């Protein structure tokens, strides 16, 4: 199970969320909205040193760039 740190108003988070929806892979993620749950923002800071979203956490560690995340998802789930 992968974790996605995001918030709805972030245009870069929307790129990743739309990719997940289009690939129909929502069931592979735990979604962590840092604006709805401050504990998620704390987790993200501890993990990466800041609260920049989107951040996808895989078995290989965190990914922070929307384009990099989208490329990873398309490559692995298309």
C-alpha positions, -999 to 999 in steps of 0.1 A, spaced: 0 0 0 14 34 -10 7 67 8 -1 99 -9 2 131 10 -18 159 -6 -44 186 -2 -73 193 -26 -65 229 -34 -30 221 -47 -28 220 -85 1 196 -84 -18 172 -61 -46 173 -86 -23 161 -113 -15 130 -92 -50 125 -80 -64 126 -116 -37 101 -127 -47 78 -100 -84 81 -109 -77 76 -146 -57 45 -140 -84 32 -116 -59 24 -89 -74 42 -59 -74 10 -39 -36 9 -39 -33 40 -18 -37 55 16 -47 91 10 -34 116 36 -49 151 33 -25 173 53 -51 201 55 -78 179 70 -55 161 94 -26 180 109 -10 147 121 -4 139 84 15 172 79 36 163 109 43 128 95 53 144 61 76 168 78 93 140 98 96 120 66 109 147 42 118 177 62 90 199 49 52 198 40 55 201 3 28 181 -16 22 160 -34 44 133 -19 40 97 -28 56 72 -4 64 38 -20 86 9 -8 115 28 -23 108 59 -3 92 93 -9 87 110 -43 79 147 -43 75 160 -79 41 157 -95 56 148 -129 79 122 -114 50 107 -95 27 106 -126 55 90 -146 60 64 -119 23 56 -118 18 54 -155 50 32 -159 39 8 -131 2 6 -135 -7 12 -171 
